[in-house]
Amino acid sequence: MADSLLVTGGAGFIGGCFVRQQVARARYRIVNLDLLTYAGNLDSIPPSDGNQHIFVHGDIVDRELVDRLLEKHRPVGIVHFAAESHVDRSIEGPAPFVQTNVVGTWNLLDAALVYYRGLNDADRSRFRFLHVSTDEVYGSLGATGKFSETSPYAPNSPYSASKASSDMFVRAYRETYGLPTILTHCSNNYGPYQFPEKLIPRMVLCAIDRKPMPVYGDGQQIRDWLFVEDHGRAVADVLERGGIGQTYNIGGDSERTNIHMVESICDLVDEFLGREAGESRSLIRFVEDRPGHDRRYAIDASKIQRELGWRPSARLEAGLRDTVAWYLRETSWLDRVRSGAYRRGVV
């Protein structure tokens, strides 16, 4: 039987991509633990077959459940994606971010440590706890430079503060207890199956429906865009070949302003739907900026490229084109998200 991996948040956007890739790869037996909050979507992942992909509806703060999964499935690693991740929601209400991102991560680490200590020497040497984090823990950059693995932490939102705290617990469990942990920090992800509160799918839907397209401030905030499929590959590379105690930054080497991204989406929607050029751009509305809005993020991914040979395969223009086309094509997925039918009775 294939080795098991415990994947948390594997019905979310990034975790779901990783699960789809690993199920197709068939190297691991995936035990997928997800609470199915509003952004978790079973329509985005392969069916749970009870063998290669085992879906478990549950919370990472549930210690009894986590202990039971570790004991039953004996994973060779934990890949921790589960997180509350939307900055606007963290500003409106930080409590769920503290509960999931901080308390939940601590609970996983503590359960993993007990499990790790009970392994024999051979299994202990193979075990890894991979924590997937964000470049937002580093704060905001000026006009030049990039975040490296040694950049100081300077979180500016409740979301990034909660992720920074979880990162520190991951470090502490390695330094204090010897748990073999690895950290990754990624830039802005985009691609299919992303919940439409995020910039790209939200703008696509606004353009489709001819609704106003709100852009914060002057739209000149800069992000480094990473295709989610490339991110999934990078996580697998780090899990299998990354060094214990190491941090790896994962970026797409594709810096663009927010307004550039929105205008590109407008042009693609107009092209695909046969509209007059500029029709969707007329929907753009500049709105009051978000509190604590970071001006620029950029990732230096040279370490993972140099040490593990990973590189992003998707050029942003091509990846964005494919992504917009996917949203326009997968109308049933979008309809189920917009109607709430994807929830399937989950509360």
BADRENDREN-380549 format. One record per residue (C-alpha): residue number from 1; x, y, z. Coordinates in steps of 0.2 Angstrom, whole numbers, plus 5000, padded with zeros to 4 digits. Layout:
// residues N
<site><num>NUM</num><X>X</X><Y>Y</Y><Z>Z</Z></site>
...
//
This chain:
// residues 347
<site><num>1</num><X>5000</X><Y>5000</Y><Z>5000</Z></site>
<site><num>2</num><X>5006</X><Y>5018</Y><Z>4996</Z></site>
<site><num>3</num><X>5012</X><Y>5029</Y><Z>5010</Z></site>
<site><num>4</num><X>4999</X><Y>5040</Y><Z>5017</Z></site>
<site><num>5</num><X>5000</X><Y>5059</Y><Z>5018</Z></site>
<site><num>6</num><X>4988</X><Y>5069</Y><Z>5030</Z></site>
<site><num>7</num><X>4983</X><Y>5085</Y><Z>5020</Z></site>
<site><num>8</num><X>4974</X><Y>5098</Y><Z>5029</Z></site>
<site><num>9</num><X>4963</X><Y>5111</Y><Z>5020</Z></site>
<site><num>10</num><X>4963</X><Y>5099</Y><Z>5005</Z></site>
<site><num>11</num><X>4946</X><Y>5105</Y><Z>4999</Z></site>
<site><num>12</num><X>4952</X><Y>5123</Y><Z>4997</Z></site>
<site><num>13</num><X>4959</X><Y>5132</Y><Z>4982</Z></site>
<site><num>14</num><X>4978</X><Y>5128</Y><Z>4985</Z></site>
<site><num>15</num><X>4976</X><Y>5112</Y><Z>4995</Z></site>
<site><num>16</num><X>4963</X><Y>5106</Y><Z>4982</Z></site>
<site><num>17</num><X>4976</X><Y>5108</Y><Z>4968</Z></site>
<site><num>18</num><X>4989</X><Y>5099</Y><Z>4978</Z></site>
<site><num>19</num><X>4976</X><Y>5085</Y><Z>4981</Z></site>
<site><num>20</num><X>4971</X><Y>5083</Y><Z>4963</Z></site>
<site><num>21</num><X>4989</X><Y>5083</Y><Z>4958</Z></site>
<site><num>22</num><X>4994</X><Y>5069</Y><Z>4971</Z></site>
<site><num>23</num><X>4979</X><Y>5058</Y><Z>4967</Z></site>
<site><num>24</num><X>4983</X><Y>5059</Y><Z>4948</Z></site>
<site><num>25</num><X>5001</X><Y>5055</Y><Z>4953</Z></site>
<site><num>26</num><X>4996</X><Y>5040</Y><Z>4964</Z></site>
<site><num>27</num><X>5012</X><Y>5041</Y><Z>4974</Z></site>
<site><num>28</num><X>5003</X><Y>5044</Y><Z>4991</Z></site>
<site><num>29</num><X>4987</X><Y>5039</Y><Z>4999</Z></site>
<site><num>30</num><X>4979</X><Y>5056</Y><Z>5003</Z></site>
<site><num>31</num><X>4970</X><Y>5058</Y><Z>5019</Z></site>
<site><num>32</num><X>4961</X><Y>5075</Y><Z>5017</Z></site>
<site><num>33</num><X>4955</X><Y>5084</Y><Z>5032</Z></site>
<site><num>34</num><X>4944</X><Y>5099</Y><Z>5029</Z></site>
<site><num>35</num><X>4931</X><Y>5108</Y><Z>5039</Z></site>
<site><num>36</num><X>4922</X><Y>5114</Y><Z>5023</Z></site>
<site><num>37</num><X>4920</X><Y>5132</Y><Z>5028</Z></site>
<site><num>38</num><X>4912</X><Y>5143</Y><Z>5015</Z></site>
<site><num>39</num><X>4928</X><Y>5142</Y><Z>5004</Z></site>
<site><num>40</num><X>4930</X><Y>5123</Y><Z>5005</Z></site>
<site><num>41</num><X>4922</X><Y>5114</Y><Z>4990</Z></site>
<site><num>42</num><X>4920</X><Y>5096</Y><Z>4987</Z></site>
<site><num>43</num><X>4916</X><Y>5100</Y><Z>4968</Z></site>
<site><num>44</num><X>4935</X><Y>5105</Y><Z>4967</Z></site>
<site><num>45</num><X>4943</X><Y>5088</Y><Z>4972</Z></site>
<site><num>46</num><X>4942</X><Y>5070</Y><Z>4966</Z></site>
<site><num>47</num><X>4928</X><Y>5059</Y><Z>4974</Z></site>
<site><num>48</num><X>4933</X><Y>5051</Y><Z>4991</Z></site>
<site><num>49</num><X>4936</X><Y>5033</Y><Z>4986</Z></site>
<site><num>50</num><X>4941</X><Y>5027</Y><Z>5004</Z></site>
<site><num>51</num><X>4957</X><Y>5021</Y><Z>4997</Z></site>
<site><num>52</num><X>4968</X><Y>5033</Y><Z>4987</Z></site>
<site><num>53</num><X>4959</X><Y>5048</Y><Z>4993</Z></site>
<site><num>54</num><X>4950</X><Y>5048</Y><Z>5009</Z></site>
<site><num>55</num><X>4940</X><Y>5064</Y><Z>5013</Z></site>
<site><num>56</num><X>4937</X><Y>5068</Y><Z>5032</Z></site>
<site><num>57</num><X>4925</X><Y>5082</Y><Z>5036</Z></site>
<site><num>58</num><X>4933</X><Y>5089</Y><Z>5052</Z></site>
<site><num>59</num><X>4942</X><Y>5103</Y><Z>5061</Z></site>
<site><num>60</num><X>4961</X><Y>5104</Y><Z>5064</Z></site>
<site><num>61</num><X>4957</X><Y>5111</Y><Z>5081</Z></site>
<site><num>62</num><X>4949</X><Y>5094</Y><Z>5086</Z></site>
<site><num>63</num><X>4963</X><Y>5085</Y><Z>5095</Z></site>
<site><num>64</num><X>4954</X><Y>5069</Y><Z>5097</Z></site>
<site><num>65</num><X>4950</X><Y>5068</Y><Z>5078</Z></site>
<site><num>66</num><X>4968</X><Y>5073</Y><Z>5073</Z></site>
<site><num>67</num><X>4975</X><Y>5060</Y><Z>5085</Z></site>
<site><num>68</num><X>4964</X><Y>5047</Y><Z>5078</Z></site>
<site><num>69</num><X>4968</X><Y>5050</Y><Z>5060</Z></site>
<site><num>70</num><X>4987</X><Y>5050</Y><Z>5064</Z></site>
<site><num>71</num><X>4985</X><Y>5033</Y><Z>5073</Z></site>
<site><num>72</num><X>4974</X><Y>5025</Y><Z>5060</Z></site>
<site><num>73</num><X>4983</X><Y>5031</Y><Z>5044</Z></site>
<site><num>74</num><X>5001</X><Y>5032</Y><Z>5050</Z></site>
<site><num>75</num><X>5006</X><Y>5046</Y><Z>5038</Z></site>
<site><num>76</num><X>5024</X><Y>5049</Y><Z>5032</Z></site>
<site><num>77</num><X>5020</X><Y>5068</Y><Z>5033</Z></site>
<site><num>78</num><X>5008</X><Y>5081</Y><Z>5036</Z></site>
<site><num>79</num><X>5005</X><Y>5095</Y><Z>5023</Z></site>
<site><num>80</num><X>4996</X><Y>5109</Y><Z>5032</Z></site>
<site><num>81</num><X>4986</X><Y>5121</Y><Z>5020</Z></site>
<site><num>82</num><X>4971</X><Y>5123</Y><Z>5031</Z></site>
<site><num>83</num><X>4969</X><Y>5142</Y><Z>5035</Z></site>
<site><num>84</num><X>4957</X><Y>5157</Y><Z>5035</Z></site>
<site><num>85</num><X>4965</X><Y>5167</Y><Z>5021</Z></site>
<site><num>86</num><X>4955</X><Y>5182</Y><Z>5016</Z></site>
<site><num>87</num><X>4962</X><Y>5198</Y><Z>5022</Z></site>
<site><num>88</num><X>4945</X><Y>5208</Y><Z>5021</Z></site>
<site><num>89</num><X>4937</X><Y>5195</Y><Z>5032</Z></site>
<site><num>90</num><X>4951</X><Y>5196</Y><Z>5044</Z></site>
<site><num>91</num><X>4948</X><Y>5215</Y><Z>5046</Z></site>
<site><num>92</num><X>4930</X><Y>5212</Y><Z>5049</Z></site>
<site><num>93</num><X>4932</X><Y>5199</Y><Z>5062</Z></site>
<site><num>94</num><X>4949</X><Y>5192</Y><Z>5067</Z></site>
<site><num>95</num><X>4943</X><Y>5179</Y><Z>5079</Z></site>
<site><num>96</num><X>4941</X><Y>5164</Y><Z>5066</Z></site>
<site><num>97</num><X>4959</X><Y>5168</Y><Z>5060</Z></site>
<site><num>98</num><X>4966</X><Y>5166</Y><Z>5077</Z></site>
<site><num>99</num><X>4956</X><Y>5150</Y><Z>5080</Z></site>
<site><num>100</num><X>4961</X><Y>5141</Y><Z>5064</Z></site>
<site><num>101</num><X>4978</X><Y>5149</Y><Z>5059</Z></site>
<site><num>102</num><X>4985</X><Y>5150</Y><Z>5077</Z></site>
<site><num>103</num><X>4976</X><Y>5137</Y><Z>5088</Z></site>
<site><num>104</num><X>4973</X><Y>5125</Y><Z>5074</Z></site>
<site><num>105</num><X>4991</X><Y>5125</Y><Z>5069</Z></site>
<site><num>106</num><X>4997</X><Y>5123</Y><Z>5087</Z></site>
<site><num>107</num><X>4985</X><Y>5108</Y><Z>5089</Z></site>
<site><num>108</num><X>4992</X><Y>5100</Y><Z>5073</Z></site>
<site><num>109</num><X>5010</X><Y>5102</Y><Z>5079</Z></site>
<site><num>110</num><X>5007</X><Y>5096</Y><Z>5096</Z></site>
<site><num>111</num><X>4998</X><Y>5080</Y><Z>5089</Z></site>
<site><num>112</num><X>5011</X><Y>5078</Y><Z>5076</Z></site>
<site><num>113</num><X>5025</X><Y>5078</Y><Z>5090</Z></site>
<site><num>114</num><X>5016</X><Y>5065</Y><Z>5100</Z></site>
<site><num>115</num><X>5014</X><Y>5054</Y><Z>5084</Z></site>
<site><num>116</num><X>5032</X><Y>5057</Y><Z>5079</Z></site>
<site><num>117</num><X>5039</X><Y>5052</Y><Z>5096</Z></site>
<site><num>118</num><X>5030</X><Y>5036</Y><Z>5094</Z></site>
<site><num>119</num><X>5038</X><Y>5031</Y><Z>5077</Z></site>
<site><num>120</num><X>5052</X><Y>5019</Y><Z>5075</Z></site>
<site><num>121</num><X>5069</X><Y>5026</Y><Z>5070</Z></site>
<site><num>122</num><X>5066</X><Y>5022</Y><Z>5051</Z></site>
<site><num>123</num><X>5049</X><Y>5030</Y><Z>5050</Z></site>
<site><num>124</num><X>5055</X><Y>5045</Y><Z>5061</Z></site>
<site><num>125</num><X>5068</X><Y>5049</Y><Z>5049</Z></site>
<site><num>126</num><X>5055</X><Y>5050</Y><Z>5035</Z></site>
<site><num>127</num><X>5042</X><Y>5060</Y><Z>5043</Z></site>
<site><num>128</num><X>5040</X><Y>5079</Y><Z>5039</Z></site>
<site><num>129</num><X>5028</X><Y>5093</Y><Z>5044</Z></site>
<site><num>130</num><X>5026</X><Y>5105</Y><Z>5030</Z></site>
<site><num>131</num><X>5018</X><Y>5121</Y><Z>5034</Z></site>
<site><num>132</num><X>5011</X><Y>5132</Y><Z>5019</Z></site>
<site><num>133</num><X>5012</X><Y>5150</Y><Z>5023</Z></site>
<site><num>134</num><X>5011</X><Y>5167</Y><Z>5014</Z></site>
<site><num>135</num><X>5023</X><Y>5181</Y><Z>5009</Z></site>
<site><num>136</num><X>5011</X><Y>5193</Y><Z>5018</Z></site>
<site><num>137</num><X>5020</X><Y>5189</Y><Z>5034</Z></site>
<site><num>138</num><X>5034</X><Y>5200</Y><Z>5028</Z></site>
<site><num>139</num><X>5024</X><Y>5215</Y><Z>5026</Z></site>
<site><num>140</num><X>5025</X><Y>5228</Y><Z>5012</Z></site>
<site><num>141</num><X>5040</X><Y>5231</Y><Z>5001</Z></site>
<site><num>142</num><X>5046</X><Y>5248</Y><Z>4993</Z></site>
<site><num>143</num><X>5048</X><Y>5251</Y><Z>4975</Z></site>
<site><num>144</num><X>5063</X><Y>5239</Y><Z>4974</Z></site>
<site><num>145</num><X>5069</X><Y>5223</Y><Z>4982</Z></site>
<site><num>146</num><X>5061</X><Y>5206</Y><Z>4985</Z></site>
<site><num>147</num><X>5057</X><Y>5195</Y><Z>5000</Z></site>
<site><num>148</num><X>5070</X><Y>5182</Y><Z>5004</Z></site>
<site><num>149</num><X>5069</X><Y>5168</Y><Z>5017</Z></site>
<site><num>150</num><X>5078</X><Y>5179</Y><Z>5029</Z></site>
<site><num>151</num><X>5067</X><Y>5194</Y><Z>5027</Z></site>
<site><num>152</num><X>5060</X><Y>5201</Y><Z>5044</Z></site>
<site><num>153</num><X>5042</X><Y>5198</Y><Z>5048</Z></site>
<site><num>154</num><X>5031</X><Y>5214</Y><Z>5048</Z></site>
<site><num>155</num><X>5013</X><Y>5208</Y><Z>5046</Z></site>
<site><num>156</num><X>5000</X><Y>5222</Y><Z>5043</Z></site>
<site><num>157</num><X>4983</X><Y>5213</Y><Z>5044</Z></site>
<site><num>158</num><X>4975</X><Y>5202</Y><Z>5056</Z></site>
<site><num>159</num><X>4977</X><Y>5188</Y><Z>5043</Z></site>
<site><num>160</num><X>4995</X><Y>5190</Y><Z>5040</Z></site>
<site><num>161</num><X>4998</X><Y>5192</Y><Z>5059</Z></site>
<site><num>162</num><X>4989</X><Y>5175</Y><Z>5062</Z></site>
<site><num>163</num><X>5000</X><Y>5167</Y><Z>5049</Z></site>
<site><num>164</num><X>5016</X><Y>5174</Y><Z>5056</Z></site>
<site><num>165</num><X>5011</X><Y>5167</Y><Z>5073</Z></site>
<site><num>166</num><X>5008</X><Y>5150</Y><Z>5066</Z></site>
<site><num>167</num><X>5025</X><Y>5151</Y><Z>5057</Z></site>
<site><num>168</num><X>5033</X><Y>5155</Y><Z>5074</Z></site>
<site><num>169</num><X>5025</X><Y>5140</Y><Z>5082</Z></site>
<site><num>170</num><X>5031</X><Y>5129</Y><Z>5068</Z></site>
<site><num>171</num><X>5049</X><Y>5135</Y><Z>5071</Z></site>
<site><num>172</num><X>5047</X><Y>5133</Y><Z>5090</Z></site>
<site><num>173</num><X>5042</X><Y>5115</Y><Z>5089</Z></site>
<site><num>174</num><X>5057</X><Y>5112</Y><Z>5078</Z></site>
<site><num>175</num><X>5069</X><Y>5121</Y><Z>5089</Z></site>
<site><num>176</num><X>5062</X><Y>5116</Y><Z>5106</Z></site>
<site><num>177</num><X>5056</X><Y>5098</Y><Z>5103</Z></site>
<site><num>178</num><X>5065</X><Y>5093</Y><Z>5087</Z></site>
<site><num>179</num><X>5049</X><Y>5090</Y><Z>5076</Z></site>
<site><num>180</num><X>5055</X><Y>5090</Y><Z>5058</Z></site>
<site><num>181</num><X>5046</X><Y>5105</Y><Z>5051</Z></site>
<site><num>182</num><X>5048</X><Y>5114</Y><Z>5034</Z></site>
<site><num>183</num><X>5040</X><Y>5131</Y><Z>5030</Z></site>
<site><num>184</num><X>5035</X><Y>5138</Y><Z>5013</Z></site>
<site><num>185</num><X>5030</X><Y>5156</Y><Z>5009</Z></site>
<site><num>186</num><X>5020</X><Y>5159</Y><Z>4993</Z></site>
<site><num>187</num><X>5015</X><Y>5174</Y><Z>4983</Z></site>
<site><num>188</num><X>4998</X><Y>5177</Y><Z>4976</Z></site>
<site><num>189</num><X>4990</X><Y>5162</Y><Z>4969</Z></site>
<site><num>190</num><X>4978</X><Y>5161</Y><Z>4954</Z></site>
<site><num>191</num><X>4970</X><Y>5148</Y><Z>4944</Z></site>
<site><num>192</num><X>4954</X><Y>5137</Y><Z>4942</Z></site>
<site><num>193</num><X>4943</X><Y>5133</Y><Z>4957</Z></site>
<site><num>194</num><X>4947</X><Y>5149</Y><Z>4967</Z></site>
<site><num>195</num><X>4933</X><Y>5155</Y><Z>4978</Z></site>
<site><num>196</num><X>4926</X><Y>5171</Y><Z>4970</Z></site>
<site><num>197</num><X>4930</X><Y>5183</Y><Z>4985</Z></site>
<site><num>198</num><X>4948</X><Y>5184</Y><Z>4978</Z></site>
<site><num>199</num><X>4953</X><Y>5197</Y><Z>4965</Z></site>
<site><num>200</num><X>4954</X><Y>5187</Y><Z>4949</Z></site>
<site><num>201</num><X>4938</X><Y>5176</Y><Z>4950</Z></site>
<site><num>202</num><X>4928</X><Y>5191</Y><Z>4958</Z></site>
<site><num>203</num><X>4933</X><Y>5202</Y><Z>4943</Z></site>
<site><num>204</num><X>4928</X><Y>5189</Y><Z>4931</Z></site>
<site><num>205</num><X>4911</X><Y>5187</Y><Z>4938</Z></site>
<site><num>206</num><X>4908</X><Y>5205</Y><Z>4939</Z></site>
<site><num>207</num><X>4913</X><Y>5207</Y><Z>4921</Z></site>
<site><num>208</num><X>4902</X><Y>5193</Y><Z>4916</Z></site>
<site><num>209</num><X>4887</X><Y>5200</Y><Z>4925</Z></site>
<site><num>210</num><X>4891</X><Y>5218</Y><Z>4920</Z></site>
<site><num>211</num><X>4892</X><Y>5223</Y><Z>4938</Z></site>
<site><num>212</num><X>4904</X><Y>5237</Y><Z>4945</Z></site>
<site><num>213</num><X>4922</X><Y>5230</Y><Z>4947</Z></site>
<site><num>214</num><X>4928</X><Y>5238</Y><Z>4963</Z></site>
<site><num>215</num><X>4947</X><Y>5242</Y><Z>4964</Z></site>
<site><num>216</num><X>4955</X><Y>5247</Y><Z>4980</Z></site>
<site><num>217</num><X>4963</X><Y>5264</Y><Z>4981</Z></site>
<site><num>218</num><X>4973</X><Y>5269</Y><Z>4965</Z></site>
<site><num>219</num><X>4975</X><Y>5251</Y><Z>4959</Z></site>
<site><num>220</num><X>4994</X><Y>5252</Y><Z>4959</Z></site>
<site><num>221</num><X>4997</X><Y>5239</Y><Z>4973</Z></site>
<site><num>222</num><X>5009</X><Y>5226</Y><Z>4966</Z></site>
<site><num>223</num><X>5008</X><Y>5208</Y><Z>4968</Z></site>
<site><num>224</num><X>5019</X><Y>5193</Y><Z>4962</Z></site>
<site><num>225</num><X>5007</X><Y>5181</Y><Z>4954</Z></site>
<site><num>226</num><X>5009</X><Y>5162</Y><Z>4955</Z></site>
<site><num>227</num><X>4999</X><Y>5149</Y><Z>4945</Z></site>
<site><num>228</num><X>4992</X><Y>5137</Y><Z>4958</Z></site>
<site><num>229</num><X>4997</X><Y>5122</Y><Z>4948</Z></site>
<site><num>230</num><X>5015</X><Y>5128</Y><Z>4949</Z></site>
<site><num>231</num><X>5013</X><Y>5130</Y><Z>4968</Z></site>
<site><num>232</num><X>5007</X><Y>5112</Y><Z>4970</Z></site>
<site><num>233</num><X>5022</X><Y>5105</Y><Z>4961</Z></site>
<site><num>234</num><X>5033</X><Y>5116</Y><Z>4972</Z></site>
<site><num>235</num><X>5025</X><Y>5110</Y><Z>4988</Z></site>
<site><num>236</num><X>5028</X><Y>5092</Y><Z>4983</Z></site>
<site><num>237</num><X>5046</X><Y>5096</Y><Z>4979</Z></site>
<site><num>238</num><X>5049</X><Y>5103</Y><Z>4996</Z></site>
<site><num>239</num><X>5040</X><Y>5089</Y><Z>5005</Z></site>
<site><num>240</num><X>5051</X><Y>5076</Y><Z>4996</Z></site>
<site><num>241</num><X>5068</X><Y>5085</Y><Z>4994</Z></site>
<site><num>242</num><X>5067</X><Y>5100</Y><Z>5005</Z></site>
<site><num>243</num><X>5079</X><Y>5102</Y><Z>5021</Z></site>
<site><num>244</num><X>5072</X><Y>5100</Y><Z>5038</Z></site>
<site><num>245</num><X>5071</X><Y>5117</Y><Z>5047</Z></site>
<site><num>246</num><X>5072</X><Y>5126</Y><Z>5030</Z></site>
<site><num>247</num><X>5061</X><Y>5139</Y><Z>5023</Z></site>
<site><num>248</num><X>5057</X><Y>5141</Y><Z>5004</Z></site>
<site><num>249</num><X>5049</X><Y>5155</Y><Z>4996</Z></site>
<site><num>250</num><X>5039</X><Y>5151</Y><Z>4981</Z></site>
<site><num>251</num><X>5035</X><Y>5165</Y><Z>4968</Z></site>
<site><num>252</num><X>5029</X><Y>5166</Y><Z>4950</Z></site>
<site><num>253</num><X>5042</X><Y>5180</Y><Z>4945</Z></site>
<site><num>254</num><X>5027</X><Y>5189</Y><Z>4938</Z></site>
<site><num>255</num><X>5024</X><Y>5206</Y><Z>4946</Z></site>
<site><num>256</num><X>5009</X><Y>5216</Y><Z>4941</Z></site>
<site><num>257</num><X>4999</X><Y>5230</Y><Z>4948</Z></site>
<site><num>258</num><X>4981</X><Y>5226</Y><Z>4953</Z></site>
<site><num>259</num><X>4974</X><Y>5238</Y><Z>4940</Z></site>
<site><num>260</num><X>4984</X><Y>5229</Y><Z>4926</Z></site>
<site><num>261</num><X>4977</X><Y>5212</Y><Z>4931</Z></site>
<site><num>262</num><X>4959</X><Y>5219</Y><Z>4932</Z></site>
<site><num>263</num><X>4961</X><Y>5227</Y><Z>4915</Z></site>
<site><num>264</num><X>4968</X><Y>5211</Y><Z>4908</Z></site>
<site><num>265</num><X>4953</X><Y>5202</Y><Z>4914</Z></site>
<site><num>266</num><X>4941</X><Y>5214</Y><Z>4907</Z></site>
<site><num>267</num><X>4950</X><Y>5213</Y><Z>4890</Z></site>
<site><num>268</num><X>4949</X><Y>5194</Y><Z>4890</Z></site>
<site><num>269</num><X>4931</X><Y>5193</Y><Z>4895</Z></site>
<site><num>270</num><X>4927</X><Y>5205</Y><Z>4881</Z></site>
<site><num>271</num><X>4936</X><Y>5194</Y><Z>4869</Z></site>
<site><num>272</num><X>4929</X><Y>5178</Y><Z>4874</Z></site>
<site><num>273</num><X>4911</X><Y>5184</Y><Z>4875</Z></site>
<site><num>274</num><X>4912</X><Y>5194</Y><Z>4859</Z></site>
<site><num>275</num><X>4909</X><Y>5211</Y><Z>4867</Z></site>
<site><num>276</num><X>4915</X><Y>5228</Y><Z>4861</Z></site>
<site><num>277</num><X>4933</X><Y>5231</Y><Z>4866</Z></site>
<site><num>278</num><X>4933</X><Y>5242</Y><Z>4882</Z></site>
<site><num>279</num><X>4915</X><Y>5237</Y><Z>4887</Z></site>
<site><num>280</num><X>4921</X><Y>5228</Y><Z>4903</Z></site>
<site><num>281</num><X>4934</X><Y>5241</Y><Z>4907</Z></site>
<site><num>282</num><X>4920</X><Y>5254</Y><Z>4909</Z></site>
<site><num>283</num><X>4914</X><Y>5244</Y><Z>4924</Z></site>
<site><num>284</num><X>4930</X><Y>5248</Y><Z>4934</Z></site>
<site><num>285</num><X>4926</X><Y>5258</Y><Z>4950</Z></site>
<site><num>286</num><X>4940</X><Y>5264</Y><Z>4961</Z></site>
<site><num>287</num><X>4935</X><Y>5263</Y><Z>4980</Z></site>
<site><num>288</num><X>4942</X><Y>5268</Y><Z>4997</Z></site>
<site><num>289</num><X>4958</X><Y>5258</Y><Z>5000</Z></site>
<site><num>290</num><X>4958</X><Y>5244</Y><Z>5012</Z></site>
<site><num>291</num><X>4965</X><Y>5248</Y><Z>5030</Z></site>
<site><num>292</num><X>4983</X><Y>5242</Y><Z>5031</Z></site>
<site><num>293</num><X>4984</X><Y>5238</Y><Z>5012</Z></site>
<site><num>294</num><X>5002</X><Y>5232</Y><Z>5008</Z></site>
<site><num>295</num><X>5009</X><Y>5242</Y><Z>4993</Z></site>
<site><num>296</num><X>5020</X><Y>5229</Y><Z>4985</Z></site>
<site><num>297</num><X>5025</X><Y>5210</Y><Z>4987</Z></site>
<site><num>298</num><X>5038</X><Y>5202</Y><Z>4977</Z></site>
<site><num>299</num><X>5046</X><Y>5185</Y><Z>4981</Z></site>
<site><num>300</num><X>5064</X><Y>5180</Y><Z>4978</Z></site>
<site><num>301</num><X>5062</X><Y>5161</Y><Z>4974</Z></site>
<site><num>302</num><X>5080</X><Y>5158</Y><Z>4969</Z></site>
<site><num>303</num><X>5083</X><Y>5146</Y><Z>4984</Z></site>
<site><num>304</num><X>5070</X><Y>5134</Y><Z>4979</Z></site>
<site><num>305</num><X>5076</X><Y>5135</Y><Z>4961</Z></site>
<site><num>306</num><X>5094</X><Y>5133</Y><Z>4965</Z></site>
<site><num>307</num><X>5092</X><Y>5119</Y><Z>4978</Z></site>
<site><num>308</num><X>5077</X><Y>5109</Y><Z>4972</Z></site>
<site><num>309</num><X>5077</X><Y>5114</Y><Z>4953</Z></site>
<site><num>310</num><X>5059</X><Y>5120</Y><Z>4954</Z></site>
<site><num>311</num><X>5053</X><Y>5134</Y><Z>4942</Z></site>
<site><num>312</num><X>5037</X><Y>5141</Y><Z>4938</Z></site>
<site><num>313</num><X>5031</X><Y>5134</Y><Z>4921</Z></site>
<site><num>314</num><X>5016</X><Y>5146</Y><Z>4917</Z></site>
<site><num>315</num><X>5019</X><Y>5163</Y><Z>4910</Z></site>
<site><num>316</num><X>5006</X><Y>5175</Y><Z>4918</Z></site>
<site><num>317</num><X>4998</X><Y>5181</Y><Z>4902</Z></site>
<site><num>318</num><X>4995</X><Y>5163</Y><Z>4897</Z></site>
<site><num>319</num><X>4990</X><Y>5157</Y><Z>4914</Z></site>
<site><num>320</num><X>4978</X><Y>5171</Y><Z>4916</Z></site>
<site><num>321</num><X>4970</X><Y>5168</Y><Z>4899</Z></site>
<site><num>322</num><X>4968</X><Y>5149</Y><Z>4903</Z></site>
<site><num>323</num><X>4961</X><Y>5154</Y><Z>4920</Z></site>
<site><num>324</num><X>4948</X><Y>5166</Y><Z>4913</Z></site>
<site><num>325</num><X>4943</X><Y>5154</Y><Z>4900</Z></site>
<site><num>326</num><X>4941</X><Y>5141</Y><Z>4913</Z></site>
<site><num>327</num><X>4928</X><Y>5152</Y><Z>4923</Z></site>
<site><num>328</num><X>4919</X><Y>5155</Y><Z>4908</Z></site>
<site><num>329</num><X>4918</X><Y>5137</Y><Z>4903</Z></site>
<site><num>330</num><X>4914</X><Y>5129</Y><Z>4920</Z></site>
<site><num>331</num><X>4897</X><Y>5138</Y><Z>4922</Z></site>
<site><num>332</num><X>4890</X><Y>5124</Y><Z>4932</Z></site>
<site><num>333</num><X>4904</X><Y>5125</Y><Z>4945</Z></site>
<site><num>334</num><X>4902</X><Y>5144</Y><Z>4946</Z></site>
<site><num>335</num><X>4883</X><Y>5143</Y><Z>4947</Z></site>
<site><num>336</num><X>4884</X><Y>5131</Y><Z>4962</Z></site>
<site><num>337</num><X>4896</X><Y>5142</Y><Z>4971</Z></site>
<site><num>338</num><X>4885</X><Y>5158</Y><Z>4968</Z></site>
<site><num>339</num><X>4869</X><Y>5149</Y><Z>4973</Z></site>
<site><num>340</num><X>4877</X><Y>5141</Y><Z>4988</Z></site>
<site><num>341</num><X>4872</X><Y>5123</Y><Z>4981</Z></site>
<site><num>342</num><X>4891</X><Y>5118</Y><Z>4982</Z></site>
<site><num>343</num><X>4888</X><Y>5118</Y><Z>5001</Z></site>
<site><num>344</num><X>4878</X><Y>5102</Y><Z>5001</Z></site>
<site><num>345</num><X>4870</X><Y>5105</Y><Z>5018</Z></site>
<site><num>346</num><X>4887</X><Y>5109</Y><Z>5026</Z></site>
<site><num>347</num><X>4885</X><Y>5123</Y><Z>5039</Z></site>
//
